[in-house]
């Protein structure tokens, strides 16, 4: 799962594949946290680019009303980092965590044998209803922003 790499591959510039993924994610209303850190992580571990794209699509299938937020998580206690995809909803119910688990189970095999990792979870924050999310498509045309 989450791993720390003492000697990750050194890559000087982001690949077009990384930029395509990030552009696609934004077009899919995925809010990007620290874009440069996410870009650097994907550049260091390009073999997970397709898996990340699939994980986002799988998450949309299981949580169609969620606002998704992609960032890089750094463990404060140990040297460990990985991508994290937060699902934020207007309302959380008893099935929210089950939906997250089903999505994880579906995308997890796509990361098998690869060095990078993405973890789907929620921070139980409510998305800002004034910003763009699948549950509020009308605001996309008005504000052009993501949750």
PyMOL commands that set and color helices and strands:
alter all, ss='L'
color gray80, all
select helices_A, chain A and resi 16-27+35-44+46-62+96-111+134-136+138-143
alter helices_A, ss='H'
color red, helices_A
select strands_A, chain A and resi 30-32+67-74+81-88+118-121
alter strands_A, ss='S'
color yellow, strands_A
deselect
rebuild
show_as cartoon
